[in-house]
Each structure stands twice: as C-alpha cells, then as structure tokens.
C-alpha cells in the first residue's frame, strides 16, 4: 500500500517539483517553513490545482496521470482547512449529514455515531456553528470530512487558528484518529509539537522540493537537514509503559535502547506511547554521575557532531542502542570533553515529556 505523487508546477516566484512515494497508511506530515510548498502540494493532491505534470495513485487507484484527471468532486478524499468551512445556516448534525449524503449508502464505510463518539461531539449536534469554539468547529469539520468515507484525508494546518489551550484540547482527538481509523492522512504543519505527536512519516520540504522522506524518528534526528527547529530540536521515540511508580507519579517506559522514567500520564502498563526528548534536555558526561536530580542516565555512543543555529553551540547525534538521540551543548563543553564520533559517553536526560 502506497501513495505515489509526482507534480511539477511553476508560477511567478515559486516552483513545485516533487516525486514522492509515501506509505498508504498512517499519518504523513509535510513539514517546513511558510512558503515551502506544503499547501500547494496538498492542493495538487486534491485536484484543486491542476499541474502541467501530475500523477497521483492512492493505494493502487489512479486519480491522476499524464492522460487522466479525476476531478476533485470525484476523488474519494476529505479535506480539512485551517478554518473550519462549516455551513453557518445548518446545525452541527445537518452539517454532518451533508457530508454523509455525498456518499451512496452502499459505499459508506464510516457511520455517524462512530464519528460523533470518536471526536467527542455528541453534545454539539443541535448547536449552530457560530456558537462553537474554534476547536469544536474543527472537530465538526473533521467529522464531516470523515463521513464522506474518504480513502485519503488531507489536513492543511488544522490547528493554526487555535490558541495554545484550545490546541492542547484538540490534539488528543487527532491522536484518536491516528490510532483508530485506517485512513491515510497527509498532514501539513510547520509546528514541531504537532508533528512529534501525530506523524509516522516526515516529508521535509524547502522551496518547493522534498529534501527528505522517512520515518519520523530517524528523519527528525538527521543533522544534515535544515529543519530550522532551533530550541525545538529533538527526537521522538516509540516506547511501551513497563512500570508505574504511583507514590511519585512516574512511569518507566522501555524503548529500543533502554528505558526512561517520565511523568505518569495515566497510561496502563503495556501501552504504546511516544516520548519526545528535546536536545536542550540532554547533558553529556564521560562517566556515570551520582548525587544529582536527573533521573535518567544511560550509556550512548556519539554518532555525529554538527554546528548549531548559534556559533557557540554544537548539536550531537548519539545512539542509545537502536535509537537516535540529539543533545545540544556549547562548543567549549564539547571540546573540553574531547567528543568525537564513536566515543562512549553517558547521557543524562531531564524533563522528558510523555506525549502519546
């Protein structure tokens, strides 16, 4: 199962030129700065922008080729914009039924009740859009898109218009979509926290081109990409909850390379979770250190060393068994520790955030 997308497009001051093969399941994030072509690519995939060169195949079904173009209204996709485009004169329920009515009953694969439960909007069904918060409107917009029984869901920065509080309320619903629905999602974002929580695959874009495509963890840990993450540089590890310390509200999670104590987020033992470790929360020692507040100290190997966004800083890529890790420290510290590729060190990890 895969999605093949090849598009070329140029207009004044911009050129899009991509040739991608993406997984036909899970969440693929198109990530990069404003103006890099993320939304242009999404519009091409939706058929909203017709390109001189364009090919799109979704899990074996040709939607576009050099000789064929499926119009947008015939493509079995859902599209969620930055602003929820709900019909103001219709209640939430009628907005949802409008989406469902686009699909013949025999072709419906998603039912109204299941979507309402998944997105937690049962209490909103009889309300009008103008009475909803931004996050509630976006949940309704996603529900309406899902009720078209799409074979591909396109999401263009759906959280961009939300403040931090509303965004934090909304993200768990997107995580439920990721975990419970078997619909491939192409998710446009320039926010590292969203990508870290939701994406399985990362496409790094710059100036209309895809610089890299790969699994989230490995791609975020690459030092040769201009991700422009600054203080948000870090990795995301897939882990499993192995132990709970209820007295101190901590959980121990195991990953491919060791285990970490993190804040208990209420997950049961055996639950798969994501752990995001920011480079700024990692320090380096040449031997195990005792008598400090940091809970996690693990052996690692220096993999790569690169310059960072400020001339005083260095960014390290390390290996904890099979897992990558990034660490940020000053160039003076790196020199005093005589850090070099393949050197064995101990990493101390603080303030780890359990995010999945």
C-alpha positions as CSV (number, residue, x, y, z in Angstrom):
1,X,0.0,0.0,0.0
2,X,1.5,3.3,-1.0
3,X,0.7,6.8,-2.3
4,X,2.7,7.9,-5.4
5,X,2.6,11.7,-6.0
6,X,4.5,13.5,-8.7
7,X,3.8,17.1,-9.5
8,X,5.5,20.0,-11.3
9,X,4.1,23.5,-11.1
10,X,5.6,26.9,-11.6
11,X,4.3,30.5,-11.3
12,X,5.8,33.8,-10.5
13,X,8.4,33.4,-7.8
14,X,7.7,29.8,-7.0
15,X,8.2,26.3,-8.4
16,X,6.9,23.0,-7.0
17,X,8.8,19.9,-8.1
18,X,8.1,16.7,-6.1
19,X,8.2,13.0,-6.8
20,X,7.2,11.1,-3.7
21,X,6.3,7.6,-2.6
22,X,4.5,7.7,0.7
23,X,3.0,5.0,3.0
24,X,-0.6,4.1,2.2
25,X,-1.4,4.2,5.9
26,X,-0.7,6.2,9.0
27,X,0.0,10.0,9.1
28,X,2.5,11.6,6.8
29,X,3.5,15.1,7.8
30,X,4.5,17.7,5.2
31,X,6.8,19.9,7.3
32,X,8.7,23.1,6.5
33,X,8.6,26.9,6.8
34,X,5.8,29.0,5.3
35,X,6.1,29.3,1.6
36,X,7.9,26.0,1.1
37,X,5.1,24.4,-1.0
38,X,3.2,22.3,1.6
39,X,-0.2,23.7,0.8
40,X,0.5,23.8,-2.9
41,X,1.3,20.1,-2.8
42,X,-1.8,19.3,-0.9
43,X,-4.0,21.2,-3.4
44,X,-2.4,19.3,-6.2
45,X,-3.2,16.0,-4.5
46,X,-6.8,17.2,-4.0
47,X,-7.1,18.2,-7.7
48,X,-7.8,21.8,-6.7
49,X,-4.7,22.8,-8.6
50,X,-4.2,21.2,-12.0
51,X,-0.5,21.0,-13.0
52,X,1.2,20.5,-16.4
53,X,2.9,17.4,-14.9
54,X,0.9,15.5,-12.4
55,X,0.5,11.9,-11.3
56,X,-1.3,10.6,-8.2
57,X,-2.0,7.0,-7.3
58,X,-3.6,6.1,-3.9
59,X,-3.2,2.5,-2.8
60,X,-3.4,1.2,-6.4
61,X,-6.2,3.6,-7.6
62,X,-5.1,6.1,-10.2
63,X,-6.5,9.5,-9.5
64,X,-4.4,11.4,-12.0
65,X,-1.9,10.6,-14.7
66,X,-0.5,12.3,-17.9
67,X,-3.6,11.0,-19.7
68,X,-6.2,11.1,-17.0
69,X,-7.5,13.7,-14.5
70,X,-10.1,12.8,-11.8
71,X,-12.0,16.0,-10.8
72,X,-11.9,16.9,-7.1
73,X,-15.5,16.1,-6.5
74,X,-15.0,12.6,-7.8
75,X,-11.9,11.9,-5.7
76,X,-12.7,9.9,-2.5
77,X,-10.9,12.3,-0.2
78,X,-11.6,14.5,2.8
79,X,-10.1,18.0,3.0
80,X,-9.8,19.9,6.3
81,X,-8.7,23.5,6.0
82,X,-7.1,25.9,8.5
83,X,-10.5,27.5,9.1
84,X,-13.5,25.1,9.5
85,X,-15.7,25.8,6.5
86,X,-19.0,24.8,8.1
87,X,-22.3,25.9,6.7
88,X,-23.4,28.6,9.1
89,X,-27.2,28.1,8.4
90,X,-27.0,24.4,9.3
91,X,-26.8,22.8,12.7
92,X,-23.8,20.6,13.5
93,X,-26.0,17.5,12.9
94,X,-27.1,18.8,9.5
95,X,-23.5,19.7,8.6
96,X,-22.5,16.1,9.3
97,X,-25.4,14.7,7.3
98,X,-24.5,16.9,4.4
99,X,-21.1,15.2,4.3
100,X,-22.6,11.8,4.6
101,X,-25.1,12.4,1.8
102,X,-22.2,12.8,-0.7
103,X,-21.7,9.0,-0.4
104,X,-24.1,6.4,-1.6
105,X,-25.4,4.2,1.3
106,X,-23.8,1.1,-0.1
107,X,-20.3,2.8,-0.2
108,X,-20.4,4.2,3.4
109,X,-17.6,2.8,5.5
110,X,-17.9,5.2,8.4
111,X,-21.1,5.7,10.5
112,X,-22.3,8.9,12.0
113,X,-22.5,7.5,15.6
114,X,-18.9,6.2,15.5
115,X,-17.5,9.5,14.2
116,X,-19.5,11.5,16.8
117,X,-18.1,9.3,19.6
118,X,-14.6,9.3,18.2
119,X,-14.4,13.2,18.1
120,X,-16.5,13.8,21.3
121,X,-19.1,16.0,19.7
122,X,-22.4,14.3,20.8
123,X,-23.2,17.3,22.9
124,X,-22.8,19.7,20.0
125,X,-25.1,18.1,17.5
126,X,-28.0,20.5,17.9
127,X,-25.9,23.7,18.1
128,X,-25.2,26.1,15.3
129,X,-21.6,26.7,14.1
130,X,-21.4,30.3,15.4
131,X,-21.9,29.0,18.9
132,X,-18.9,26.7,18.8
133,X,-15.3,27.4,19.9
134,X,-12.5,27.1,17.3
135,X,-11.5,23.7,18.5
136,X,-15.1,22.5,18.4
137,X,-15.6,23.8,14.9
138,X,-12.5,21.9,13.7
139,X,-13.7,18.7,15.3
140,X,-17.0,19.1,13.4
141,X,-15.2,19.8,10.2
142,X,-13.1,16.7,10.6
143,X,-16.2,14.6,11.4
144,X,-17.9,15.9,8.3
145,X,-14.9,15.0,6.1
146,X,-14.8,11.5,7.6
147,X,-18.4,10.9,6.9
148,X,-17.6,11.1,3.2
149,X,-15.8,7.8,3.8
150,X,-12.6,9.1,2.3
151,X,-9.8,6.9,1.1
152,X,-7.4,9.7,1.8
153,X,-7.7,12.6,4.4
154,X,-5.9,15.8,3.7
155,X,-5.4,18.3,6.6
156,X,-3.9,21.7,6.0
157,X,-2.7,23.1,9.3
158,X,-6.0,22.4,11.1
159,X,-4.7,23.8,14.4
160,X,-3.2,27.0,13.0
161,X,-6.1,29.2,14.1
162,X,-6.2,27.8,17.7
163,X,-4.5,29.3,20.7
164,X,-2.3,27.0,22.9
165,X,-5.0,26.0,25.3
166,X,-7.5,25.0,22.5
167,X,-4.7,23.3,20.6
168,X,-3.8,21.1,23.6
169,X,-7.5,20.2,24.0
170,X,-7.8,19.3,20.3
171,X,-4.6,17.2,19.8
172,X,-5.9,14.1,21.7
173,X,-8.8,13.8,19.2
174,X,-6.3,13.8,16.3
175,X,-4.3,11.1,18.2
176,X,-7.5,9.0,18.4
177,X,-8.0,9.4,14.7
178,X,-4.4,8.1,14.2
179,X,-4.9,5.1,16.5
180,X,-8.5,4.0,15.5
181,X,-9.0,4.8,11.8
182,X,-7.4,3.0,8.9
183,X,-7.3,6.1,6.6
184,X,-4.0,7.5,5.3
185,X,-3.6,11.2,6.4
186,X,-1.4,13.8,4.7
187,X,-1.0,16.5,7.4
188,X,0.5,19.9,6.7
189,X,2.2,21.7,9.6
190,X,5.1,23.9,10.5
191,X,4.7,23.1,14.2
192,X,7.2,20.6,15.6
193,X,5.0,19.6,18.5
194,X,2.1,18.6,16.2
195,X,4.4,16.6,14.0
196,X,6.0,14.9,17.0
197,X,2.6,13.8,18.4
198,X,0.9,12.7,15.2
199,X,3.2,11.8,12.4
200,X,4.6,8.4,11.4
201,X,6.4,9.6,8.3
202,X,8.0,13.0,7.8
203,X,8.5,14.9,4.5
204,X,10.8,17.8,4.9
205,X,10.1,20.5,2.3
206,X,12.0,23.6,1.3
207,X,11.5,25.9,-1.7
208,X,9.0,23.6,-3.4
209,X,11.1,20.4,-3.1
210,X,11.1,17.4,-0.8
211,X,14.6,17.3,0.8
212,X,13.9,14.1,2.8
213,X,11.3,11.5,3.3
214,X,11.4,8.9,6.1
215,X,10.2,7.6,9.4
216,X,9.6,10.3,11.9
217,X,12.3,9.3,14.5
218,X,15.2,8.9,12.1
219,X,14.3,12.0,10.0
220,X,14.0,14.3,13.0
221,X,17.4,13.1,14.2
222,X,19.2,13.9,10.9
223,X,21.8,16.7,11.3
224,X,22.1,17.3,7.5
225,X,18.6,18.8,7.1
226,X,17.6,22.4,7.5
227,X,14.7,21.7,9.8
228,X,15.0,25.1,11.5
229,X,13.8,23.7,14.8
230,X,16.0,25.8,17.0
231,X,15.1,25.2,20.6
232,X,12.6,22.5,19.5
233,X,15.3,20.2,18.0
234,X,14.9,16.7,19.4
235,X,13.7,13.2,18.7
236,X,10.5,11.1,19.2
237,X,10.9,7.6,20.5
238,X,8.3,4.8,20.4
239,X,8.1,3.2,23.8
240,X,6.0,0.9,26.0
241,X,5.0,1.6,29.6
242,X,6.8,-1.0,31.6
243,X,6.3,0.1,35.3
244,X,4.4,2.6,37.3
245,X,5.6,4.4,40.5
246,X,2.3,5.6,41.9
247,X,3.9,7.1,45.0
248,X,5.9,9.6,42.8
249,X,3.5,9.8,39.8
250,X,6.2,8.4,37.5
251,X,6.2,5.8,34.8
252,X,9.1,3.8,33.4
253,X,9.0,3.4,29.6
254,X,11.1,1.0,27.6
255,X,12.3,1.7,24.1
256,X,14.8,0.2,21.7
257,X,18.0,1.2,23.6
258,X,17.0,1.4,27.2
259,X,14.3,2.8,29.5
260,X,13.4,6.2,30.9
261,X,11.5,7.5,33.9
262,X,8.9,10.0,32.8
263,X,5.8,11.7,34.3
264,X,2.9,9.4,34.6
265,X,0.3,10.4,32.0
266,X,-2.3,7.8,33.1
267,X,-1.3,5.1,30.6
268,X,-1.6,1.5,31.6
269,X,1.3,-0.9,31.7
270,X,1.9,-2.3,28.2
271,X,0.5,0.8,26.5
272,X,2.5,2.0,23.5
273,X,3.5,5.7,23.9
274,X,5.6,8.3,22.3
275,X,8.4,10.1,24.2
276,X,9.7,13.4,22.9
277,X,13.2,14.3,24.1
278,X,14.4,17.8,23.3
279,X,18.1,18.3,22.6
280,X,18.2,21.0,25.3
281,X,17.1,18.5,27.9
282,X,20.1,16.2,27.4
283,X,23.5,16.6,29.0
284,X,26.7,14.6,28.5
285,X,29.1,13.0,30.9
286,X,32.2,10.8,30.5
287,X,31.1,8.5,33.3
288,X,28.0,7.8,35.4
289,X,27.2,10.6,37.8
290,X,25.5,10.2,41.2
291,X,24.1,12.7,43.6
292,X,22.2,14.8,41.1
293,X,18.5,15.4,40.5
294,X,18.4,13.9,36.9
295,X,16.5,10.6,37.0
296,X,17.8,9.1,33.7
297,X,21.4,8.3,33.0
298,X,22.1,5.9,30.0
299,X,25.2,4.8,28.1
300,X,25.4,6.1,24.5
301,X,27.8,6.5,21.6
302,X,28.5,9.7,19.8
303,X,27.4,9.3,16.2
304,X,27.7,12.7,14.5
305,X,28.7,16.3,15.5
306,X,27.4,19.4,13.7
307,X,27.3,23.1,14.1
308,X,24.1,24.5,15.5
309,X,22.0,27.6,14.9
310,X,24.3,29.8,17.1
311,X,28.1,29.8,16.8
312,X,28.5,29.0,20.5
313,X,26.5,25.7,20.2
314,X,27.1,22.2,18.9
315,X,24.4,19.6,18.1
316,X,25.3,16.0,18.8
317,X,23.6,12.9,17.4
318,X,24.0,9.9,19.6
319,X,23.0,6.3,19.6
320,X,21.2,4.6,22.5
321,X,21.2,1.1,21.2
322,X,19.0,1.2,18.1
323,X,17.5,4.6,18.9
324,X,18.9,8.0,18.0
325,X,19.2,11.0,20.4
326,X,20.1,14.6,19.9
327,X,22.0,16.7,22.5
328,X,22.8,20.4,22.5
329,X,25.8,21.8,24.3
330,X,28.3,24.6,23.9
331,X,31.3,24.1,21.6
332,X,33.5,24.7,24.6
333,X,31.9,21.8,26.5
334,X,32.3,19.6,23.5
335,X,36.0,20.5,23.3
336,X,36.6,20.0,27.0
337,X,35.0,16.5,26.8
338,X,37.0,15.8,23.7
339,X,33.9,14.5,22.0
340,X,34.3,12.7,18.7
341,X,32.5,10.1,16.6
342,X,32.2,6.6,18.2
343,X,33.2,7.9,21.6
344,X,31.3,6.3,24.5
345,X,29.6,8.7,26.9
346,X,26.7,8.8,29.4
347,X,23.7,10.9,28.6
348,X,21.6,12.5,31.3
349,X,18.0,13.2,30.3
350,X,15.8,15.6,32.2
351,X,12.2,16.9,31.9
352,X,11.2,14.2,29.4
353,X,7.7,14.8,28.1
354,X,5.4,11.8,27.5
355,X,3.3,12.9,24.6
356,X,1.5,9.9,23.2
